[in-house]
Amino acid sequence: MAKERKRFYVVWKGRRPGIYASWEAARAQVEGFSGAQYKGFARREEAERAWQQGYQAYAGRPASHGRWRHAATQPVLPSLAVDAAAAGPRGPVVYRGVLVDEEREVLCGGPYPLGTVNVGEFLAIVHALQWLHERGLTWPVYSDSAVARGWVARGRCRTRLPRTPESAPIFAQIAQGEAWLAEHPEHSPVLPWDTRHWGEIPADFNRK
């Protein structure tokens, strides 16, 4: 099992504002609190800087917005970055893709009433590959989901999501994605997003 990345959470507005070293501790301050303001960060120093700068400096954009531009090594440009988000462990699920250099959304999918984040990431990667193929482009696609990248490499979405009437829409999309991968074994490279050095992926949904 992959080790979970350590994250830090700034609570600007909540029961006890401050910096927390776990989501469980931060959630206790914001869950059920009207108008809570909070965000997660990959590194402690980023969280401390955000605490000083205030919520408005980070509202509506990824916590580590643009940090990749100042890293010693940078992502390949031009390229696409994808991300997925779910309102709960089993959905609803949405995904999107953005141009890394412009941080502009160019594709999206969902909401699917039942699904998981990894399934959403799989669909996002395949959608991005299709988007590039249709335009004759070979740019790389970045994802921070090792599971979804592995599924794409194998051409199979090995989710354990139950097949029910509610999950039928997302399984239909999975089948289409798997069929496209089988028909297009040579496609743009799918690369890991280096969250530690580049910050949150530009397609991040800003949901903690």
Disulfide bonds with the S-S distance in Angstrom:
none
